[in-house]
């Protein structure tokens, strides 16, 4: 009798002793994992060693023993001066990278004095209208020493241009700038909604940035393919992996269509995932995503550089998992989610503040969120060993399951005509909506326990003091915008915007003319309007989308 047969026999005897003794609430998971759950998974081909294909155990040989993940707290609110103060405070407290949240007008290409911006200026992120604001945003911060991540998509080219121009003014060349621009427009159509243009010109802008960074900004990540927002919309872990990697393949194809070799741009692709509540499943999800991406790139494109197959990712703890009831419970949730990201091998991490279910994070809560990362890094032991959960029957079986489920989704997407068709037809959105609905039903029925929300409730202990963004932010921003317009050379701005339109009509890369427009002090709204005039706008309910 082989060892596996002996285990199978012994497991049958054990199962007979457990019938009727386990809770039904975790019925989706096996009660116990054994070597039988691994199905003879070959170690070298499927698990291997960190730093080597298929990168299941991490993309670097020594992982956190060589260098800790970047502690990159996501922040941005009010005017540039307000956010700059928060950034400098967090850097003083030991944060190692900046991550900028922009307000909605900036995200969808409207200046602060536009009617569409009323009531939204500085609310969910920092208001940026021109290079003058961007310079204030990064004032006193050494641009050649920090890594800057910008969560921006439809107007990503404009904000990246501002980073380039801000660097020029400080004597820092584009080649020395480090960081990431999200630049993932497909997930906006899927899950988030801050798109401007129809998909085709939007993909052109994505490819322009990838091409520009490949030639001019070798230390900068040209895109952060974002599963985070897909998960926040209600997807399962497997859907998050599948739909994110499917988006990533579309961007690869767009860059290859430009004539770029896979090794010229793939090492500058990065990813962004949510770290949710189920610690073991989330750990497995990150490992599965890394292995599946390596196989997809190898098999489809045959790169010569192993870095082209490495899935580098930023993780953020799950905002949708934070509860407004008993909000300090969120401290525990965030710590567990962060542990999952670390066990899964994240390259950078943001930990949410406990009060974010109620308002923008207070300085005290943001401080505690950063300290959470530092305690995990230096006191928990999680960073002392590469992939400490590797070899766990449970985690390895979950890794295999998530990879298999994601692979099945990718096949269905390919069979349906590709990711663009799947998004246009609403297939991806429907799958996410069904998953979100199923989860919410379980919460409402009490099959999924949310502590303090549907179980262990208690009376509120009174209102908390929460930070607020007052209406004066919009007034201040509009006044600054007036000053910018009065002080600039209007003919130079007009010429720069005309060049943006001409390039948009043609086939050239839009980054150089957008950089020139930013340099001339053209505003976010003006540059976006120049592109709107050529590309039109996207409305999912109107055919033509002009």
Protein Blocks (a to p, Z undefined) as FASTA:
>chain_A
ZZklmmmmmmmmmmmmmgopacfklmmpcfbdcfklnnopafklmnmpghiaehlnojbf
klmmmoccdddddddehjfklmmmmmmmmmmnopabdcddddfklmnopafkbfklgopg
okloccdfbfklmmmmmgoiafklcccddddfklmmmmmmmmmmmmmmnopafklpgcdd
fkpaklmmmmnopafbdfklmmmmmmmmmmmmmmmmmmbcfbdcdfklmmmnopafklmm
mmmmmmmmmmmmmmmmnopafklmmmmpccdddddfblmlmmmmmmmmmmmmmmmmmmmn
opablklmpccddddddfklpcfbhkllmmmmmmmmmmmmmmnopabdcdddfklmmmcc
dfklmmmmmmmmmmmmmmnommmpghklgoiaklmmmmmmmmmmmmmmmmmmmmnnpjkl
mmmnommmmmmmmmmmmmmmmmmnopaccehilgoiacdebjaddddddfklmmmmmmmm
mmmmmmmcfklmmmmmmmmmmmmmmmcdfklmmmmmmmnopafklmmmmmmmmnopadfk
bghjZZ
